[in-house]
Amino acid sequence: IANADLIKVGAKLAIPTVDTAKRHIVVAGDTLAKIAKANGCTVADLVSANAIENADLIKVGQLIVFP
């Protein structure tokens, strides 16, 4: 969309969704390494998919989505 304030009638929009089967809510004791290993991906994959600035700092209740 060139102008977010101007959408034409009949325009098709793609609405992104999160597959609820591919997410994890951080609980006490979780690390990205544990989460990655349990779900068959790498820490780097999780950092990238979740725009995590510090791989050593995740918070209880934080939503982690899988690539």
Stockholm file with secondary structure:
# STOCKHOLM 1.0

chainA/1-67         IANADLIKVGAKLAIPTVDTAKRHIVVAGDTLAKIAKANGCTVADLVSANAIENADLIKVGQLIVFP
#=GR chainA/1-67 SS CCCTTCCCTTCCCCCCCCCGGGEEECCTTCCHHHHHHHTTCCHHHHHHHHTCSCTTCCCTTCEEECC
#=GC SS_cons        CCCTTCCCTTCCCCCCCCCGGGEEECCTTCCHHHHHHHTTCCHHHHHHHHTCSCTTCCCTTCEEECC
//
